[in-house]
Amino acid sequence: MDARFALLAALAIAPGHPYALLDHLQGLGIAVSRSALYRAADALAAEGLAAAAVEEGETGHLRRRLALTPAGRERLAAAALEALRREPLDGPGFALALAAAEAAGAGEAGRAIRERLAAAARRLTALERELREPGGEPAFRPMREREAARLQADIAWLQAQLRRAGSAA
């Protein structure tokens, strides 16, 4: 996941100061360096995807507060859909993409989740068929059983996300 998407997503969820956004992203487990985040903030502002306003901090120093522009919200919706299609389900990028898609009003998020759900179901079906067949490598059976259990959990979680997205619409 790149710093630009992470920053756009964080801004959609809660506009703020780059340093606070960096703390938030790092707290989610998203590896973004301070320099990458500040470069991304400058680039997003230069492209008109984020608006920067200077305000006075608690101690009197000046700092930038960033917020998404309408163009930034459009870019985020497209980027969030792409992230929903490619980020690992168990990583922080997928969860951030889910929240960002909701915040940006990405109407196609349900379709992207259904695609991931279908792929997981196909893999689970193949694994279950493999596990039912006699023979095979007994040493690999525990790994395949673990993968099947993980896929079952992923499918249940994705179904819950679809229900949640449906009830929010």
C-alpha positions as CSV (number, residue, x, y, z in Angstrom):
1,M,0.0,0.0,0.0
2,D,1.4,3.4,-0.9
3,A,1.5,6.5,1.3
4,R,-0.8,8.4,-1.1
5,F,-3.7,5.9,-0.7
6,A,-3.1,5.6,3.0
7,L,-3.2,9.4,3.4
8,L,-6.3,9.8,1.2
9,A,-8.1,7.1,3.2
10,A,-7.1,8.6,6.6
11,L,-8.3,12.1,5.4
12,A,-11.6,10.7,4.4
13,I,-12.1,9.1,7.8
14,A,-10.8,12.1,9.8
15,P,-9.2,15.2,8.3
16,G,-6.3,16.4,10.3
17,H,-2.6,17.3,10.6
18,P,-0.1,15.1,8.8
19,Y,1.7,14.1,12.0
20,A,-1.5,13.0,13.7
21,L,-2.5,11.1,10.6
22,L,0.9,9.4,10.6
23,D,0.3,8.3,14.2
24,H,-3.1,7.0,13.3
25,L,-1.9,5.0,10.3
26,Q,1.1,3.6,12.2
27,G,-1.3,2.6,15.0
28,L,-3.3,0.6,12.4
29,G,-0.2,-1.3,11.4
30,I,0.3,0.5,8.1
31,A,4.0,1.1,7.5
32,V,4.3,4.7,6.3
33,S,7.4,6.7,7.0
34,R,7.2,10.4,8.1
35,S,9.0,11.5,4.9
36,A,6.8,9.5,2.6
37,L,3.7,10.8,4.3
38,Y,4.8,14.4,4.1
39,R,5.8,14.0,0.4
40,A,2.4,12.4,-0.2
41,A,0.6,15.3,1.6
42,D,2.5,17.9,-0.5
43,A,1.7,16.0,-3.7
44,L,-2.0,15.6,-2.9
45,A,-2.3,19.3,-2.1
46,A,-0.5,20.2,-5.3
47,E,-2.8,18.0,-7.4
48,G,-5.9,19.5,-5.7
49,L,-6.9,16.2,-4.0
50,A,-6.4,17.6,-0.6
51,A,-6.9,21.2,0.7
52,A,-4.4,22.5,3.3
53,A,-5.3,25.2,5.8
54,V,-2.8,26.7,8.2
55,E,-3.9,27.0,11.7
56,E,-2.4,27.7,15.1
57,G,-1.5,24.8,17.4
58,E,-2.0,24.6,21.1
59,T,1.4,26.0,21.8
60,G,1.1,28.8,19.2
61,H,3.0,27.2,16.4
62,L,1.5,27.0,12.9
63,R,0.6,23.7,11.3
64,R,-1.2,22.4,8.3
65,R,-4.6,20.8,8.5
66,L,-5.5,18.6,5.5
67,A,-9.0,17.7,4.2
68,L,-10.1,15.9,1.1
69,T,-11.4,17.9,-1.8
70,P,-14.2,16.5,-4.0
71,A,-11.6,15.4,-6.5
72,G,-9.7,13.7,-3.7
73,R,-12.9,11.9,-2.7
74,E,-13.3,10.6,-6.3
75,R,-9.7,9.5,-6.5
76,L,-10.1,7.8,-3.1
77,A,-13.2,5.9,-4.2
78,A,-11.4,4.4,-7.2
79,A,-8.2,3.6,-5.2
80,A,-10.3,2.0,-2.4
81,L,-12.0,-0.3,-4.9
82,E,-8.7,-1.3,-6.3
83,A,-7.3,-2.0,-2.8
84,L,-10.4,-4.1,-2.0
85,R,-9.6,-6.2,-5.0
86,R,-5.8,-6.7,-4.2
87,E,-5.0,-6.2,-0.5
88,P,-4.7,-9.3,1.7
89,L,-7.9,-9.8,3.7
90,D,-6.1,-10.1,6.9
91,G,-3.9,-7.0,6.4
92,P,-4.5,-3.5,7.6
93,G,-4.8,-2.3,4.0
94,F,-8.0,-4.2,3.4
95,A,-9.6,-2.8,6.5
96,L,-8.5,0.7,5.6
97,A,-9.8,0.2,2.1
98,L,-13.2,-0.9,3.5
99,A,-13.4,2.2,5.8
100,A,-12.2,4.5,3.0
101,A,-14.7,3.1,0.4
102,E,-17.5,3.7,2.9
103,A,-16.3,7.2,3.7
104,A,-15.8,8.1,0.0
105,G,-19.2,6.7,-1.0
106,A,-17.7,4.1,-3.4
107,G,-20.8,2.3,-4.6
108,E,-18.9,-0.5,-6.2
109,A,-17.4,-1.8,-2.9
110,G,-20.1,-4.5,-2.5
111,R,-19.1,-5.8,-5.9
112,A,-15.4,-5.9,-5.0
113,I,-16.2,-7.7,-1.8
114,R,-18.4,-10.2,-3.7
115,E,-15.5,-10.9,-6.1
116,R,-13.2,-11.7,-3.2
117,L,-15.9,-13.8,-1.6
118,A,-16.4,-15.8,-4.8
119,A,-12.6,-16.4,-5.1
120,A,-12.4,-17.6,-1.5
121,A,-15.4,-19.9,-2.0
122,R,-13.8,-21.4,-5.1
123,R,-10.5,-22.1,-3.3
124,L,-12.4,-23.5,-0.3
125,T,-14.4,-25.9,-2.6
126,A,-11.1,-27.1,-4.3
127,L,-9.4,-27.6,-0.9
128,E,-12.4,-29.5,0.6
129,R,-12.5,-31.8,-2.5
130,E,-8.7,-32.4,-2.1
131,L,-9.1,-33.2,1.6
132,R,-11.9,-35.7,0.9
133,E,-9.8,-37.6,-1.7
134,P,-7.9,-40.6,-0.3
135,G,-4.1,-40.6,-0.5
136,G,-2.2,-37.5,-1.1
137,E,0.6,-36.2,1.0
138,P,-0.3,-36.8,4.7
139,A,2.4,-34.3,5.8
140,F,0.5,-31.5,4.0
141,R,-2.9,-32.3,5.3
142,P,-2.7,-30.1,8.5
143,M,-1.6,-27.1,6.3
144,R,-4.6,-27.7,4.0
145,E,-7.0,-28.1,6.9
146,R,-5.7,-24.8,8.4
147,E,-6.1,-23.0,5.0
148,A,-9.6,-24.4,4.7
149,A,-10.4,-23.1,8.3
150,R,-9.0,-19.7,7.4
151,L,-11.0,-19.5,4.2
152,Q,-14.2,-20.4,6.1
153,A,-13.5,-17.6,8.5
154,D,-12.7,-15.2,5.6
155,I,-15.9,-16.1,3.9
156,A,-18.0,-15.5,7.0
157,W,-16.2,-12.2,7.6
158,L,-16.7,-11.0,4.0
159,Q,-20.4,-12.0,4.2
160,A,-20.7,-9.9,7.3
161,Q,-19.1,-7.0,5.5
162,L,-21.6,-7.3,2.7
163,R,-24.5,-7.3,5.1
164,R,-23.1,-4.3,6.9
165,A,-22.6,-2.5,3.6
166,G,-26.1,-3.4,2.5
167,S,-27.6,-2.1,5.7
168,A,-25.6,1.2,5.4
169,A,-26.9,1.8,1.9
